[in-house]
Amino acid sequence: MKKLIFSLVLAFSQFAFGSETVNFNCKGLSQFELIGSSGAKEEMKNVTFKFKDGALQDLNNIDCLWTPKSITCKSNFLNIRKLVINLETKEASDFIAGNKGFGQYTESFQGKCE
């Protein structure tokens, strides 16, 4: 019975989060590297992660897994991307690897969100 109640609470929380538009404004360290170049460029950045109907609004809106403790978004379409937002600590970790007109690149972000 407890498992059933927990499952219903978890499903409801995913539905409740998924039916809204939510934005996370985060500030932290961003790192960009063009593969084969002289090294990574680091800078402090403000990044906004926008969610609508449970999906990360991106070039190709990414469906995300919402739990009471975190939001996890993964995609292998066009680029490789993994975003995790810890809802307890309000910390975000984002990683993107892909190909642009100038070559292959990686981009990462670690920050604290409001």
C-alpha positions as CSV (number, residue, x, y, z in Angstrom):
1,M,0.0,0.0,0.0
2,K,2.8,2.4,0.9
3,K,4.5,1.7,-2.5
4,L,1.2,2.6,-4.3
5,I,0.8,5.9,-2.4
6,F,4.5,6.8,-3.0
7,S,4.0,6.0,-6.8
8,L,0.9,8.2,-6.9
9,V,2.6,11.1,-5.1
10,L,5.6,10.8,-7.5
11,A,3.4,10.7,-10.6
12,F,1.3,13.7,-9.3
13,S,4.5,15.7,-8.7
14,Q,5.7,15.0,-12.2
15,F,2.4,16.0,-13.6
16,A,2.2,19.1,-11.5
17,F,5.7,20.2,-12.5
18,G,5.2,19.2,-16.1
19,S,2.1,21.3,-16.6
20,E,3.7,24.7,-15.9
21,T,6.3,27.0,-17.3
22,V,9.3,27.2,-14.9
23,N,12.6,29.1,-15.3
24,F,15.8,28.7,-13.4
25,N,18.2,31.6,-13.4
26,C,21.7,30.3,-12.6
27,K,25.1,31.9,-12.2
28,G,28.3,29.9,-12.4
29,L,31.4,28.8,-14.3
30,S,31.1,28.1,-18.0
31,Q,33.7,26.3,-20.0
32,F,33.9,26.1,-23.8
33,E,36.5,24.0,-25.7
34,L,36.9,23.6,-29.4
35,I,38.4,20.1,-29.8
36,G,42.0,20.4,-31.1
37,S,42.4,24.0,-30.1
38,S,44.8,25.4,-27.6
39,G,42.5,24.9,-24.6
40,A,39.3,25.7,-22.9
41,K,37.9,29.2,-22.3
42,E,36.4,29.7,-18.9
43,E,34.1,32.5,-17.8
44,M,31.4,33.4,-15.2
45,K,28.0,33.3,-16.8
46,N,24.3,33.8,-16.1
47,V,22.3,31.0,-17.7
48,T,18.5,30.6,-17.8
49,F,17.0,27.2,-18.2
50,K,13.4,27.4,-19.4
51,F,10.9,24.5,-19.0
52,K,7.5,24.3,-20.5
53,D,5.2,21.2,-20.0
54,G,8.1,19.4,-18.4
55,A,10.5,19.8,-21.3
56,L,13.7,21.9,-21.5
57,Q,13.1,24.6,-24.1
58,D,16.1,24.2,-26.4
59,L,16.8,24.0,-30.1
60,N,15.1,20.6,-29.9
61,N,13.0,20.7,-26.7
62,I,14.2,17.9,-24.5
63,D,11.9,15.8,-22.3
64,C,13.1,15.7,-18.7
65,L,12.6,13.4,-15.8
66,W,11.2,15.3,-12.8
67,T,11.5,13.9,-9.3
68,P,11.1,15.7,-5.9
69,K,14.9,16.0,-5.6
70,S,16.0,16.7,-9.2
71,I,15.4,17.5,-12.9
72,T,17.4,15.4,-15.4
73,C,17.3,16.1,-19.1
74,K,19.3,14.0,-21.6
75,S,19.4,14.1,-25.4
76,N,21.5,12.5,-28.1
77,F,19.7,14.3,-31.0
78,L,22.0,16.6,-33.0
79,N,24.1,17.2,-29.9
80,I,24.8,15.2,-26.8
81,R,23.4,17.0,-23.8
82,K,22.9,16.3,-20.1
83,L,21.4,18.8,-17.7
84,V,20.8,18.0,-14.0
85,I,19.3,20.5,-11.6
86,N,19.4,19.5,-7.9
87,L,16.2,20.9,-6.5
88,E,17.4,20.6,-2.9
89,T,20.7,22.5,-3.3
90,K,19.6,24.6,-6.3
91,E,22.8,23.6,-8.2
92,A,22.9,23.0,-12.0
93,S,25.3,20.9,-14.0
94,D,25.0,21.1,-17.8
95,F,27.2,19.4,-20.5
96,I,26.9,19.7,-24.3
97,A,29.1,18.1,-26.9
98,G,28.4,18.6,-30.6
99,N,29.5,19.8,-34.0
100,K,29.3,23.4,-35.3
101,G,30.5,24.9,-38.6
102,F,33.9,25.4,-37.0
103,G,34.4,21.8,-35.7
104,Q,33.6,19.7,-32.7
105,Y,33.2,21.3,-29.3
106,T,32.3,20.7,-25.7
107,E,30.6,23.1,-23.4
108,S,29.9,22.7,-19.6
109,F,28.3,24.8,-16.9
110,Q,28.3,24.5,-13.1
111,G,26.3,27.0,-11.1
112,K,23.8,27.9,-8.4
113,C,20.2,28.7,-9.3
114,E,17.5,31.0,-8.0
